[in-house]
Amino acid sequence: MSEKVIWEYFTAPVLIHATKQILDNYGSEGWELVTIMAGPNGGDTLVAYFKRPKA
């Protein structure tokens, strides 16, 4: 039987003009992007939802 994975989650604001840099930064820290959605105030802000196995 496979081992149970425990996840930790993180949300972060993402500015449209710097999306790649921001996502690359979190990815290099082991965070996997789950989804990205419009921010609550609209405009140029997105909210990214990440997960990674808990250490």
TAFENHU-V567961 format. One line per field, one symbol per residue. ss: DSSP state (H for helix, E for strand, - for the rest). Layout:
BEGIN
ss=???
END
This chain:
BEGIN
ss=------EEEEEEEEEHHHHHHHHHHHHH---EEEEEEE------EEEEEEEEE--
END
